[in-house]
Amino acid sequence: MRPPSIVVVAARPVTFFRTCLVDAVAGAVGRAAVRVLRRQGYRVEVAKRATCCGQPAWNSGFAAEAARVAQATLDALEGGDGLICTPSGSCATMIRLYWPQMFRLAGNEAAAARAERLATRVVEFSELAARGP
């Protein structure tokens, strides 16, 4: 009798964007989310250079200022082909829906195009945790 075959499945890569609020106020939330994703079998890398999605300035009507803040996060989240996960529905929505518009209003068409490509990879933590790898 032959032993059963062992199938090795490569862990799916996920870039974790912890958000400015989680970073400043609720670090335990970010750490717990990363633990959950890793236990589900994701290979998680935290986007350490990402800072803020720009939502506070955007919601206050300051598109150029929001774009300036969000530029560092756009730069930090690009690269790779895996998913980008954030523990904030409003930040996920900001990146998926409003970044292209925000960068265009700020006069940065190149960043708007980059944001459109990146948006397809963004998921909110509960979306990703619920569906599993």
N, CA, C and O atoms as CSV, one atom per row, in Angstrom:
chain,resi,resn,atom,element,x,y,z
A,1,MET,N,N,0.825,-1.165,0.000
A,1,MET,CA,C,0.000,0.000,0.000
A,1,MET,C,C,0.881,1.244,0.000
A,1,MET,O,O,1.836,1.344,0.771
A,2,ARG,N,N,0.550,2.185,-0.870
A,2,ARG,CA,C,1.331,3.414,-0.975
A,2,ARG,C,C,0.831,4.456,0.025
A,2,ARG,O,O,-0.369,4.542,0.284
A,3,PRO,N,N,1.750,5.247,0.587
A,3,PRO,CA,C,1.315,6.315,1.503
A,3,PRO,C,C,0.553,7.386,0.717
A,3,PRO,O,O,0.784,7.568,-0.478
A,4,PRO,N,N,-0.334,8.077,1.380
A,4,PRO,CA,C,-1.088,9.126,0.679
A,4,PRO,C,C,-0.155,10.229,0.206
A,4,PRO,O,O,0.859,10.520,0.841
A,5,SER,N,N,-0.505,10.825,-0.895
A,5,SER,CA,C,0.282,11.943,-1.420
A,5,SER,C,C,0.090,13.167,-0.547
A,5,SER,O,O,-0.993,13.413,-0.017
A,6,ILE,N,N,1.142,13.913,-0.410
A,6,ILE,CA,C,1.071,15.160,0.336
A,6,ILE,C,C,1.036,16.288,-0.676
A,6,ILE,O,O,1.907,16.396,-1.539
A,7,VAL,N,N,0.042,17.106,-0.561
A,7,VAL,CA,C,-0.092,18.251,-1.454
A,7,VAL,C,C,0.320,19.489,-0.674
A,7,VAL,O,O,-0.224,19.782,0.391
A,8,VAL,N,N,1.282,20.203,-1.218
A,8,VAL,CA,C,1.728,21.435,-0.590
A,8,VAL,C,C,1.125,22.598,-1.360
A,8,VAL,O,O,1.332,22.734,-2.566
A,9,VAL,N,N,0.383,23.424,-0.658
A,9,VAL,CA,C,-0.234,24.586,-1.274
A,9,VAL,C,C,0.536,25.821,-0.828
A,9,VAL,O,O,0.738,26.050,0.365
A,10,ALA,N,N,0.959,26.605,-1.800
A,10,ALA,CA,C,1.688,27.820,-1.470
A,10,ALA,C,C,0.742,28.828,-0.836
A,10,ALA,O,O,-0.384,29.011,-1.299
A,11,ALA,N,N,1.199,29.472,0.210
A,11,ALA,CA,C,0.385,30.488,0.874
A,11,ALA,C,C,0.193,31.678,-0.054
A,11,ALA,O,O,1.132,32.124,-0.713
A,12,ARG,N,N,-1.027,32.184,-0.097
A,12,ARG,CA,C,-1.310,33.358,-0.916
A,12,ARG,C,C,-0.722,34.597,-0.259
A,12,ARG,O,O,-0.882,34.806,0.943
A,13,PRO,N,N,-0.046,35.412,-1.046
A,13,PRO,CA,C,0.529,36.627,-0.460
A,13,PRO,C,C,-0.534,37.699,-0.221
A,13,PRO,O,O,-1.434,37.889,-1.038
A,14,VAL,N,N,-0.417,38.387,0.899
A,14,VAL,CA,C,-1.295,39.498,1.243
A,14,VAL,C,C,-0.435,40.617,1.816
A,14,VAL,O,O,0.385,40.395,2.707
A,15,THR,N,N,-0.632,41.819,1.292
A,15,THR,CA,C,-0.007,42.998,1.876
A,15,THR,C,C,-1.023,43.611,2.818
A,15,THR,O,O,-2.160,43.872,2.423
A,16,PHE,N,N,-0.626,43.844,4.062
A,16,PHE,CA,C,-1.536,44.373,5.073
A,16,PHE,C,C,-1.286,45.861,5.263
A,16,PHE,O,O,-0.181,46.274,5.616
A,17,PHE,N,N,-2.325,46.670,5.024
A,17,PHE,CA,C,-2.275,48.110,5.245
A,17,PHE,C,C,-3.015,48.393,6.543
A,17,PHE,O,O,-4.241,48.292,6.593
A,18,ARG,N,N,-2.287,48.744,7.588
A,18,ARG,CA,C,-2.869,48.843,8.926
A,18,ARG,C,C,-3.677,50.115,9.146
A,18,ARG,O,O,-4.432,50.164,10.117
A,19,THR,N,N,-3.575,51.116,8.338
A,19,THR,CA,C,-4.272,52.410,8.389
A,19,THR,C,C,-3.703,53.301,9.484
A,19,THR,O,O,-3.088,52.829,10.440
A,20,CYS,N,N,-3.925,54.599,9.321
A,20,CYS,CA,C,-3.397,55.557,10.305
A,20,CYS,C,C,-4.123,55.425,11.648
A,20,CYS,O,O,-3.507,55.562,12.705
A,21,LEU,N,N,-5.422,55.162,11.605
A,21,LEU,CA,C,-6.173,55.052,12.859
A,21,LEU,C,C,-5.752,53.821,13.659
A,21,LEU,O,O,-5.535,53.907,14.868
A,22,VAL,N,N,-5.638,52.693,12.993
A,22,VAL,CA,C,-5.189,51.483,13.685
A,22,VAL,C,C,-3.775,51.691,14.204
A,22,VAL,O,O,-3.458,51.305,15.329
A,23,ASP,N,N,-2.938,52.294,13.397
A,23,ASP,CA,C,-1.552,52.527,13.796
A,23,ASP,C,C,-1.470,53.434,15.028
A,23,ASP,O,O,-0.660,53.191,15.922
A,24,ALA,N,N,-2.299,54.468,15.077
A,24,ALA,CA,C,-2.210,55.450,16.157
A,24,ALA,C,C,-3.010,55.091,17.401
A,24,ALA,O,O,-2.619,55.437,18.516
A,25,VAL,N,N,-4.138,54.393,17.212
A,25,VAL,CA,C,-5.058,54.216,18.333
A,25,VAL,C,C,-5.309,52.759,18.716
A,25,VAL,O,O,-5.502,52.452,19.893
A,26,ALA,N,N,-5.306,51.873,17.743
A,26,ALA,CA,C,-5.745,50.498,18.010
A,26,ALA,C,C,-4.792,49.471,17.414
A,26,ALA,O,O,-5.197,48.616,16.626
A,27,GLY,N,N,-3.533,49.563,17.795
A,27,GLY,CA,C,-2.532,48.646,17.258
A,27,GLY,C,C,-2.870,47.182,17.449
A,27,GLY,O,O,-2.516,46.347,16.616
A,28,ALA,N,N,-3.558,46.859,18.548
A,28,ALA,CA,C,-3.929,45.469,18.801
A,28,ALA,C,C,-4.859,44.927,17.720
A,28,ALA,O,O,-4.832,43.735,17.416
A,29,VAL,N,N,-5.678,45.798,17.142
A,29,VAL,CA,C,-6.578,45.377,16.064
A,29,VAL,C,C,-5.769,44.909,14.857
A,29,VAL,O,O,-6.060,43.865,14.273
A,30,GLY,N,N,-4.762,45.678,14.491
A,30,GLY,CA,C,-3.913,45.299,13.362
A,30,GLY,C,C,-3.168,44.001,13.617
A,30,GLY,O,O,-3.102,43.134,12.745
A,31,ARG,N,N,-2.608,43.867,14.809
A,31,ARG,CA,C,-1.875,42.641,15.140
A,31,ARG,C,C,-2.795,41.425,15.127
A,31,ARG,O,O,-2.410,40.359,14.647
A,32,ALA,N,N,-4.005,41.580,15.653
A,32,ALA,CA,C,-4.963,40.470,15.662
A,32,ALA,C,C,-5.383,40.095,14.246
A,32,ALA,O,O,-5.504,38.912,13.930
A,33,ALA,N,N,-5.603,41.082,13.399
A,33,ALA,CA,C,-5.999,40.802,12.014
A,33,ALA,C,C,-4.904,40.040,11.288
A,33,ALA,O,O,-5.189,39.097,10.551
A,34,VAL,N,N,-3.667,40.435,11.488
A,34,VAL,CA,C,-2.542,39.731,10.856
A,34,VAL,C,C,-2.476,38.292,11.358
A,34,VAL,O,O,-2.248,37.375,10.568
A,35,ARG,N,N,-2.671,38.081,12.660
A,35,ARG,CA,C,-2.667,36.714,13.219
A,35,ARG,C,C,-3.756,35.862,12.580
A,35,ARG,O,O,-3.510,34.712,12.214
A,36,VAL,N,N,-4.948,36.412,12.445
A,36,VAL,CA,C,-6.057,35.659,11.836
A,36,VAL,C,C,-5.714,35.275,10.402
A,36,VAL,O,O,-5.906,34.125,10.006
A,37,LEU,N,N,-5.217,36.214,9.634
A,37,LEU,CA,C,-4.889,35.922,8.229
A,37,LEU,C,C,-3.789,34.864,8.126
A,37,LEU,O,O,-3.860,33.973,7.280
A,38,ARG,N,N,-2.793,34.961,8.970
A,38,ARG,CA,C,-1.718,33.959,8.944
A,38,ARG,C,C,-2.243,32.578,9.330
A,38,ARG,O,O,-1.844,31.573,8.741
A,39,ARG,N,N,-3.131,32.529,10.311
A,39,ARG,CA,C,-3.718,31.241,10.706
A,39,ARG,C,C,-4.583,30.659,9.585
A,39,ARG,O,O,-4.745,29.442,9.491
A,40,GLN,N,N,-5.128,31.517,8.749
A,40,GLN,CA,C,-5.908,31.037,7.609
A,40,GLN,C,C,-5.013,30.591,6.460
A,40,GLN,O,O,-5.502,30.056,5.465
A,41,GLY,N,N,-3.727,30.803,6.588
A,41,GLY,CA,C,-2.800,30.330,5.573
A,41,GLY,C,C,-2.285,31.391,4.628
A,41,GLY,O,O,-1.617,31.061,3.649
A,42,TYR,N,N,-2.571,32.653,4.886
A,42,TYR,CA,C,-2.032,33.721,4.047
A,42,TYR,C,C,-0.603,34.028,4.463
A,42,TYR,O,O,-0.244,33.900,5.634
A,43,ARG,N,N,0.199,34.430,3.506
A,43,ARG,CA,C,1.558,34.904,3.764
A,43,ARG,C,C,1.458,36.432,3.828
A,43,ARG,O,O,1.382,37.095,2.794
A,44,VAL,N,N,1.458,36.982,5.033
A,44,VAL,CA,C,1.160,38.395,5.258
A,44,VAL,C,C,2.440,39.201,5.419
A,44,VAL,O,O,3.336,38.837,6.181
A,45,GLU,N,N,2.503,40.292,4.692
A,45,GLU,CA,C,3.576,41.258,4.868
A,45,GLU,C,C,2.927,42.604,5.159
A,45,GLU,O,O,2.054,43.051,4.416
A,46,VAL,N,N,3.350,43.242,6.228
A,46,VAL,CA,C,2.800,44.539,6.595
A,46,VAL,C,C,3.482,45.616,5.757
A,46,VAL,O,O,4.706,45.645,5.633
A,47,ALA,N,N,2.664,46.501,5.186
A,47,ALA,CA,C,3.184,47.616,4.386
A,47,ALA,C,C,3.674,48.697,5.353
A,47,ALA,O,O,2.920,49.594,5.732
A,48,LYS,N,N,4.927,48.601,5.739
A,48,LYS,CA,C,5.470,49.468,6.787
A,48,LYS,C,C,5.566,50.930,6.369
A,48,LYS,O,O,5.476,51.811,7.224
A,49,ARG,N,N,5.743,51.211,5.099
A,49,ARG,CA,C,5.872,52.603,4.642
A,49,ARG,C,C,4.515,53.257,4.367
A,49,ARG,O,O,4.446,54.463,4.129
A,50,ALA,N,N,3.446,52.473,4.399
A,50,ALA,CA,C,2.114,53.036,4.176
A,50,ALA,C,C,1.691,53.827,5.407
A,50,ALA,O,O,1.919,53.395,6.537
A,51,THR,N,N,1.081,54.977,5.189
A,51,THR,CA,C,0.711,55.829,6.313
A,51,THR,C,C,-0.801,56.031,6.406
A,51,THR,O,O,-1.422,55.583,7.370
A,52,CYS,N,N,-1.397,56.691,5.427
A,52,CYS,CA,C,-2.799,57.083,5.493
A,52,CYS,C,C,-3.369,57.069,4.078
A,52,CYS,O,O,-2.660,57.341,3.108
A,53,CYS,N,N,-4.640,56.753,3.973
A,53,CYS,CA,C,-5.293,56.742,2.655
A,53,CYS,C,C,-5.718,58.139,2.217
A,53,CYS,O,O,-6.127,58.323,1.071
A,54,GLY,N,N,-5.630,59.115,3.096
A,54,GLY,CA,C,-5.999,60.483,2.755
A,54,GLY,C,C,-7.455,60.830,3.038
A,54,GLY,O,O,-7.900,61.944,2.762
A,55,GLN,N,N,-8.185,59.884,3.581
A,55,GLN,CA,C,-9.621,60.089,3.789
A,55,GLN,C,C,-9.970,61.309,4.656
A,55,GLN,O,O,-10.903,62.031,4.303
A,56,PRO,N,N,-9.277,61.575,5.765
A,56,PRO,CA,C,-9.657,62.753,6.559
A,56,PRO,C,C,-9.627,64.051,5.743
A,56,PRO,O,O,-10.566,64.844,5.817
A,57,ALA,N,N,-8.579,64.271,4.978
A,57,ALA,CA,C,-8.501,65.484,4.156
A,57,ALA,C,C,-9.530,65.438,3.021
A,57,ALA,O,O,-10.163,66.452,2.724
A,58,TRP,N,N,-9.703,64.285,2.391
A,58,TRP,CA,C,-10.679,64.122,1.310
A,58,TRP,C,C,-12.091,64.442,1.798
A,58,TRP,O,O,-12.829,65.175,1.139
A,59,ASN,N,N,-12.461,63.895,2.942
A,59,ASN,CA,C,-13.794,64.128,3.489
A,59,ASN,C,C,-14.025,65.590,3.875
A,59,ASN,O,O,-15.166,66.038,3.988
A,60,SER,N,N,-12.940,66.320,4.074
A,60,SER,CA,C,-13.031,67.742,4.413
A,60,SER,C,C,-12.957,68.636,3.186
A,60,SER,O,O,-12.993,69.861,3.303
A,61,GLY,N,N,-12.853,68.022,1.999
A,61,GLY,CA,C,-12.850,68.794,0.759
A,61,GLY,C,C,-11.492,69.228,0.259
A,61,GLY,O,O,-11.402,70.097,-0.608
A,62,PHE,N,N,-10.431,68.639,0.788
A,62,PHE,CA,C,-9.075,69.022,0.393
A,62,PHE,C,C,-8.431,67.932,-0.469
A,62,PHE,O,O,-7.630,67.132,0.014
A,63,ALA,N,N,-8.796,67.916,-1.749
A,63,ALA,CA,C,-8.321,66.854,-2.650
A,63,ALA,C,C,-6.802,66.865,-2.805
A,63,ALA,O,O,-6.173,65.809,-2.738
A,64,ALA,N,N,-6.205,68.031,-3.009
A,64,ALA,CA,C,-4.754,68.093,-3.220
A,64,ALA,C,C,-3.997,67.628,-1.979
A,64,ALA,O,O,-3.009,66.901,-2.084
A,65,GLU,N,N,-4.457,68.044,-0.818
A,65,GLU,CA,C,-3.805,67.638,0.421
A,65,GLU,C,C,-3.983,66.142,0.666
A,65,GLU,O,O,-3.057,65.462,1.109
A,66,ALA,N,N,-5.179,65.639,0.375
A,66,ALA,CA,C,-5.441,64.199,0.520
A,66,ALA,C,C,-4.529,63.394,-0.400
A,66,ALA,O,O,-3.975,62.370,0.000
A,67,ALA,N,N,-4.379,63.865,-1.629
A,67,ALA,CA,C,-3.515,63.167,-2.588
A,67,ALA,C,C,-2.067,63.176,-2.123
A,67,ALA,O,O,-1.352,62.186,-2.279
A,68,ARG,N,N,-1.638,64.290,-1.556
A,68,ARG,CA,C,-0.255,64.368,-1.054
A,68,ARG,C,C,-0.031,63.347,0.057
A,68,ARG,O,O,1.000,62.676,0.089
A,69,VAL,N,N,-0.991,63.230,0.964
A,69,VAL,CA,C,-0.883,62.262,2.063
A,69,VAL,C,C,-0.930,60.832,1.514
A,69,VAL,O,O,-0.141,59.980,1.923
A,70,ALA,N,N,-1.853,60.577,0.593
A,70,ALA,CA,C,-2.067,59.223,0.075
A,70,ALA,C,C,-0.944,58.744,-0.847
A,70,ALA,O,O,-0.790,57.540,-1.051
A,71,GLN,N,N,-0.170,59.654,-1.396
A,71,GLN,CA,C,0.892,59.276,-2.336
A,71,GLN,C,C,1.876,58.277,-1.718
A,71,GLN,O,O,2.276,57.316,-2.375
A,72,ALA,N,N,2.263,58.499,-0.472
A,72,ALA,CA,C,3.197,57.578,0.192
A,72,ALA,C,C,2.584,56.186,0.322
A,72,ALA,O,O,3.274,55.177,0.171
A,73,THR,N,N,1.299,56.141,0.601
A,73,THR,CA,C,0.631,54.842,0.746
A,73,THR,C,C,0.487,54.163,-0.601
A,73,THR,O,O,0.675,52.951,-0.700
A,74,LEU,N,N,0.159,54.916,-1.640
A,74,LEU,CA,C,0.110,54.339,-2.996
A,74,LEU,C,C,1.461,53.731,-3.347
A,74,LEU,O,O,1.531,52.599,-3.826
A,75,ASP,N,N,2.521,54.475,-3.111
A,75,ASP,CA,C,3.870,53.973,-3.397
A,75,ASP,C,C,4.176,52.699,-2.602
A,75,ASP,O,O,4.767,51.756,-3.128
A,76,ALA,N,N,3.764,52.684,-1.327
A,76,ALA,CA,C,4.065,51.546,-0.448
A,76,ALA,C,C,3.251,50.301,-0.805
A,76,ALA,O,O,3.715,49.180,-0.603
A,77,LEU,N,N,2.049,50.491,-1.330
A,77,LEU,CA,C,1.177,49.341,-1.611
A,77,LEU,C,C,1.385,48.745,-2.994
A,77,LEU,O,O,0.996,47.603,-3.240
A,78,GLU,N,N,1.983,49.490,-3.884
A,78,GLU,CA,C,2.238,48.952,-5.224
A,78,GLU,C,C,3.300,47.868,-5.170
A,78,GLU,O,O,4.043,47.741,-4.196
A,79,GLY,N,N,3.348,47.117,-6.207
A,79,GLY,CA,C,4.315,46.029,-6.257
A,79,GLY,C,C,3.637,44.749,-5.819
A,79,GLY,O,O,2.657,44.773,-5.074
A,80,GLY,N,N,4.145,43.675,-6.267
A,80,GLY,CA,C,3.524,42.398,-5.954
A,80,GLY,C,C,2.223,42.225,-6.714
A,80,GLY,O,O,1.737,43.142,-7.376
A,81,ASP,N,N,1.686,41.052,-6.605
A,81,ASP,CA,C,0.442,40.781,-7.318
A,81,ASP,C,C,-0.617,40.214,-6.393
A,81,ASP,O,O,-1.699,39.825,-6.835
A,82,GLY,N,N,-0.300,40.169,-5.106
A,82,GLY,CA,C,-1.252,39.638,-4.144
A,82,GLY,C,C,-2.280,40.673,-3.737
A,82,GLY,O,O,-2.276,41.810,-4.208
A,83,LEU,N,N,-3.150,40.251,-2.859
A,83,LEU,CA,C,-4.188,41.131,-2.350
A,83,LEU,C,C,-3.609,42.140,-1.374
A,83,LEU,O,O,-2.545,41.923,-0.793
A,84,ILE,N,N,-4.318,43.240,-1.204
A,84,ILE,CA,C,-3.995,44.255,-0.212
A,84,ILE,C,C,-5.176,44.271,0.750
A,84,ILE,O,O,-6.313,44.511,0.345
A,85,CYS,N,N,-4.905,44.017,2.008
A,85,CYS,CA,C,-5.961,43.909,3.011
A,85,CYS,C,C,-5.830,45.036,4.027
A,85,CYS,O,O,-4.730,45.345,4.485
A,86,THR,N,N,-6.955,45.646,4.375
A,86,THR,CA,C,-6.988,46.676,5.403
A,86,THR,C,C,-8.123,46.386,6.379
A,86,THR,O,O,-9.183,45.916,5.964
A,87,PRO,N,N,-7.920,46.658,7.669
A,87,PRO,CA,C,-8.969,46.384,8.650
A,87,PRO,C,C,-9.970,47.538,8.774
A,87,PRO,O,O,-10.555,47.740,9.838
A,88,SER,N,N,-10.163,48.282,7.706
A,88,SER,CA,C,-11.065,49.429,7.741
A,88,SER,C,C,-11.882,49.479,6.456
A,88,SER,O,O,-11.336,49.625,5.362
A,89,GLY,N,N,-13.192,49.357,6.604
A,89,GLY,CA,C,-14.067,49.442,5.434
A,89,GLY,C,C,-13.993,50.797,4.759
A,89,GLY,O,O,-14.041,50.880,3.532
A,90,SER,N,N,-13.876,51.864,5.547
A,90,SER,CA,C,-13.835,53.193,4.934
A,90,SER,C,C,-12.517,53.427,4.191
A,90,SER,O,O,-12.505,54.097,3.158
A,91,CYS,N,N,-11.415,52.887,4.700
A,91,CYS,CA,C,-10.140,53.016,3.980
A,91,CYS,C,C,-10.150,52.165,2.709
A,91,CYS,O,O,-9.647,52.590,1.670
A,92,ALA,N,N,-10.724,50.965,2.797
A,92,ALA,CA,C,-10.839,50.124,1.601
A,92,ALA,C,C,-11.670,50.833,0.541
A,92,ALA,O,O,-11.311,50.821,-0.637
A,93,THR,N,N,-12.768,51.445,0.942
A,93,THR,CA,C,-13.619,52.177,0.007
A,93,THR,C,C,-12.889,53.389,-0.557
A,93,THR,O,O,-12.986,53.671,-1.752
A,94,MET,N,N,-12.169,54.096,0.283
A,94,MET,CA,C,-11.405,55.260,-0.175
A,94,MET,C,C,-10.443,54.852,-1.280
A,94,MET,O,O,-10.365,55.515,-2.315
A,95,ILE,N,N,-9.719,53.773,-1.068
A,95,ILE,CA,C,-8.726,53.338,-2.050
A,95,ILE,C,C,-9.412,52.801,-3.303
A,95,ILE,O,O,-9.030,53.158,-4.417
A,96,ARG,N,N,-10.407,51.959,-3.133
A,96,ARG,CA,C,-11.065,51.335,-4.285
A,96,ARG,C,C,-11.842,52.323,-5.136
A,96,ARG,O,O,-11.780,52.265,-6.364
A,97,LEU,N,N,-12.568,53.224,-4.503
A,97,LEU,CA,C,-13.488,54.088,-5.247
A,97,LEU,C,C,-12.999,55.515,-5.453
A,97,LEU,O,O,-13.202,56.093,-6.520
A,98,TYR,N,N,-12.365,56.078,-4.454
A,98,TYR,CA,C,-12.087,57.512,-4.505
A,98,TYR,C,C,-10.664,57.907,-4.874
A,98,TYR,O,O,-10.438,59.036,-5.310
A,99,TRP,N,N,-9.701,57.007,-4.710
A,99,TRP,CA,C,-8.335,57.389,-5.064
A,99,TRP,C,C,-8.204,57.866,-6.501
A,99,TRP,O,O,-7.609,58.923,-6.715
A,100,PRO,N,N,-8.721,57.159,-7.500
A,100,PRO,CA,C,-8.545,57.663,-8.870
A,100,PRO,C,C,-9.099,59.084,-9.037
A,100,PRO,O,O,-8.446,59.937,-9.640
A,101,GLN,N,N,-10.285,59.336,-8.511
A,101,GLN,CA,C,-10.893,60.658,-8.597
A,101,GLN,C,C,-10.053,61.693,-7.844
A,101,GLN,O,O,-9.826,62.795,-8.344
A,102,MET,N,N,-9.598,61.341,-6.656
A,102,MET,CA,C,-8.808,62.245,-5.830
A,102,MET,C,C,-7.518,62.653,-6.534
A,102,MET,O,O,-7.180,63.836,-6.587
A,103,PHE,N,N,-6.796,61.664,-7.076
A,103,PHE,CA,C,-5.541,61.982,-7.757
A,103,PHE,C,C,-5.790,62.811,-9.015
A,103,PHE,O,O,-4.990,63.689,-9.338
A,104,ARG,N,N,-6.885,62.549,-9.729
A,104,ARG,CA,C,-7.214,63.356,-10.907
A,104,ARG,C,C,-7.522,64.802,-10.513
A,104,ARG,O,O,-7.034,65.738,-11.147
A,105,LEU,N,N,-8.325,64.981,-9.475
A,105,LEU,CA,C,-8.642,66.342,-9.016
A,105,LEU,C,C,-7.395,67.084,-8.566
A,105,LEU,O,O,-7.320,68.309,-8.665
A,106,ALA,N,N,-6.419,66.337,-8.071
A,106,ALA,CA,C,-5.159,66.941,-7.635
A,106,ALA,C,C,-4.201,67.163,-8.805
A,106,ALA,O,O,-3.099,67.681,-8.620
A,107,GLY,N,N,-4.624,66.771,-10.014
A,107,GLY,CA,C,-3.799,66.992,-11.200
A,107,GLY,C,C,-2.734,65.941,-11.438
A,107,GLY,O,O,-1.764,66.200,-12.151
A,108,ASN,N,N,-2.892,64.762,-10.859
A,108,ASN,CA,C,-1.892,63.708,-11.006
A,108,ASN,C,C,-2.502,62.510,-11.726
A,108,ASN,O,O,-2.898,61.528,-11.098
A,109,GLU,N,N,-2.572,62.603,-13.039
A,109,GLU,CA,C,-3.178,61.547,-13.853
A,109,GLU,C,C,-2.408,60.233,-13.756
A,109,GLU,O,O,-3.015,59.162,-13.780
A,110,ALA,N,N,-1.085,60.298,-13.647
A,110,ALA,CA,C,-0.282,59.074,-13.533
A,110,ALA,C,C,-0.630,58.322,-12.246
A,110,ALA,O,O,-0.781,57.101,-12.260
A,111,ALA,N,N,-0.757,59.048,-11.141
A,111,ALA,CA,C,-1.126,58.407,-9.873
A,111,ALA,C,C,-2.558,57.872,-9.943
A,111,ALA,O,O,-2.849,56.825,-9.365
A,112,ALA,N,N,-3.450,58.568,-10.638
A,112,ALA,CA,C,-4.832,58.094,-10.793
A,112,ALA,C,C,-4.861,56.758,-11.529
A,112,ALA,O,O,-5.602,55.853,-11.144
A,113,ALA,N,N,-4.067,56.631,-12.574
A,113,ALA,CA,C,-4.005,55.366,-13.325
A,113,ALA,C,C,-3.421,54.258,-12.454
A,113,ALA,O,O,-3.901,53.124,-12.490
A,114,ARG,N,N,-2.400,54.572,-11.681
A,114,ARG,CA,C,-1.815,53.586,-10.771
A,114,ARG,C,C,-2.842,53.162,-9.726
A,114,ARG,O,O,-2.946,51.981,-9.392
A,115,ALA,N,N,-3.596,54.125,-9.214
A,115,ALA,CA,C,-4.618,53.845,-8.198
A,115,ALA,C,C,-5.713,52.939,-8.759
A,115,ALA,O,O,-6.206,52.057,-8.056
A,116,GLU,N,N,-6.095,53.150,-10.017
A,116,GLU,CA,C,-7.108,52.285,-10.636
A,116,GLU,C,C,-6.634,50.838,-10.705
A,116,GLU,O,O,-7.405,49.916,-10.437
A,117,ARG,N,N,-5.378,50.639,-11.060
A,117,ARG,CA,C,-4.832,49.277,-11.119
A,117,ARG,C,C,-4.765,48.654,-9.724
A,117,ARG,O,O,-5.092,47.480,-9.548
A,118,LEU,N,N,-4.349,49.428,-8.753
A,118,LEU,CA,C,-4.209,48.929,-7.391
A,118,LEU,C,C,-5.573,48.596,-6.769
A,118,LEU,O,O,-5.686,47.645,-5.995
A,119,ALA,N,N,-6.584,49.362,-7.099
A,119,ALA,CA,C,-7.918,49.207,-6.492
A,119,ALA,C,C,-8.478,47.800,-6.639
A,119,ALA,O,O,-9.217,47.339,-5.768
A,120,THR,N,N,-8.150,47.125,-7.696
A,120,THR,CA,C,-8.694,45.784,-7.946
A,120,THR,C,C,-8.156,44.750,-6.958
A,120,THR,O,O,-8.705,43.654,-6.845
A,121,ARG,N,N,-7.097,45.093,-6.252
A,121,ARG,CA,C,-6.469,44.155,-5.314
A,121,ARG,C,C,-6.846,44.401,-3.861
A,121,ARG,O,O,-6.446,43.630,-2.989
A,122,VAL,N,N,-7.605,45.452,-3.579
A,122,VAL,CA,C,-7.889,45.860,-2.207
A,122,VAL,C,C,-9.132,45.153,-1.665
A,122,VAL,O,O,-10.179,45.115,-2.312
A,123,VAL,N,N,-8.988,44.596,-0.465
A,123,VAL,CA,C,-10.114,43.969,0.241
A,123,VAL,C,C,-10.092,44.425,1.688
A,123,VAL,O,O,-9.034,44.690,2.257
A,124,GLU,N,N,-11.267,44.512,2.265
A,124,GLU,CA,C,-11.380,44.823,3.684
A,124,GLU,C,C,-11.178,43.516,4.444
A,124,GLU,O,O,-11.525,42.448,3.941
A,125,PHE,N,N,-10.621,43.591,5.645
A,125,PHE,CA,C,-10.255,42.412,6.419
A,125,PHE,C,C,-11.393,41.392,6.543
A,125,PHE,O,O,-11.178,40.206,6.296
A,126,SER,N,N,-12.584,41.828,6.917
A,126,SER,CA,C,-13.677,40.868,7.118
A,126,SER,C,C,-14.068,40.165,5.829
A,126,SER,O,O,-14.471,39.002,5.858
A,127,GLU,N,N,-13.954,40.857,4.692
A,127,GLU,CA,C,-14.215,40.218,3.394
A,127,GLU,C,C,-13.259,39.054,3.176
A,127,GLU,O,O,-13.657,37.955,2.788
A,128,LEU,N,N,-11.989,39.330,3.438
A,128,LEU,CA,C,-10.954,38.322,3.196
A,128,LEU,C,C,-11.037,37.195,4.210
A,128,LEU,O,O,-10.934,36.027,3.835
A,129,ALA,N,N,-11.219,37.513,5.473
A,129,ALA,CA,C,-11.280,36.478,6.515
A,129,ALA,C,C,-12.486,35.568,6.293
A,129,ALA,O,O,-12.399,34.362,6.522
A,130,ALA,N,N,-13.605,36.131,5.851
A,130,ALA,CA,C,-14.814,35.338,5.651
A,130,ALA,C,C,-14.686,34.345,4.494
A,130,ALA,O,O,-15.226,33.240,4.547
A,131,ARG,N,N,-13.968,34.755,3.456
A,131,ARG,CA,C,-13.855,33.855,2.300
A,131,ARG,C,C,-12.698,32.873,2.425
A,131,ARG,O,O,-12.708,31.820,1.787
A,132,GLY,N,N,-11.711,33.203,3.231
A,132,GLY,CA,C,-10.573,32.290,3.413
A,132,GLY,C,C,-9.716,32.208,2.165
A,132,GLY,O,O,-10.057,32.749,1.114
A,133,PRO,N,N,-8.581,31.510,2.309
A,133,PRO,CA,C,-7.628,31.426,1.182
A,133,PRO,C,C,-8.133,30.609,0.012
A,133,PRO,O,O,-7.431,30.464,-0.988
